[in-house]
């Protein structure tokens, strides 16, 4: 049990704040900074962080606009000793300031209530930042993490109360890398519990209204491999799952992948050589729309070093003309672009040249419709999955409606 003096100390640390597939042609070379392995739809600019030390630093989440990291470096007397699995000191949680450029500085202990002399692992917060899910392993079995939950006391600046180990935990397996979905309804995590496809698999549990967790559901063989799959992270819109895997034909070790989530979880795509290396890349996360962090144990200052990144969406063009059965242009035709879920993204009405032109994101699935009075509706699917594509060209041919003759 924590003593009152530990609660008081917490305030000093970090608490301020049937479908027809298009036949498409590509033209020109892609000017974006992507390699053939990068199937993410993003181009990355990666920089080493200046806060790295000879110890390991791994990003975990953002709390009160500060970056929370897991690190084996030492500040003060907590956690002395060495973890036999990492040959580094036992890990603790730190918080760091983030500036407008994505740089981090001023590492401080996150909480003397949550930090112990054991290994502190990854953590995540509910959207209102009132509930924390975190992991911890005992020194005697430091490779086996258990999942905990704690609550932020009302009107306090960092007094975490009602700490409890969740029933999903078990001394026979490890539960790691919790991540609360952006809408607060699901908890993703990794585990080597019985029934995995390999070592560690990714799972998701529904967060019930009373705060309990539903039965863990394995994310299945499209995501999980016979190797280790860890560090889940969802984009803010909940449509993309980023994670680290030793499977899926990695460059080496853990690579970071992204998968689209809809009714089915899509095949994972590598983020490419700007992010991934022959070593391990883990803990990938965004802090805003186009900036974020991850860690790698490639040559650097310590075991795992933190890298910050800036990403840009890669845009391409889908263009062409609309014609009839006689190959004549069809002006005044409505052409509609829809996303993979059938939501309308944009519509255009063709001019006298019957031309249409849509800007599309790379490595996404779309549908396109063409509508004109007196003609049958045209609809097809389209995938912008060509790494070296700038322009996809397609001619949309509409057939006249057949009118039944009256007797």
Buried (B, 14 or more C-beta within 10 A) or exposed (E): EBEEEBBEBBBEBBBEEEEEEBEBEBEEEBEBEBEEBBBBBBBBEEEBBEBBBEBBBBBBBBBBEBBBBBBBBBBEEBBEEEBEEBEBBBBBBBBBBBEEEBBBEEBBBBBBBBBBBBBBBBBBBBEEEEBBBBBBBBBEEBEBBBBBBBBBBEEEBBBBEEBEEBEBBBEEBBBBBBBBBBEEBBBBBBBBBEEBBBBBBBBBBBBEEEEEBEEBEBBEEEBBBEBBBBBBBBBEEEBBBBBBBBBBEBBEBBBBBBBBBEEEBBEBBBBBBBBBBEBBBBBBBBBEEBBBBBBBBBEBBBBBBBBBBBBEBBEBBBBBBBBBEEEEBBBEBBBBBBBBEEEEBEBBEBEEEBBBEBEBBBBBBBBBBBBBEEBEEBBBBBBBBBBEBBBBBBEBBBEEEEEEEEE
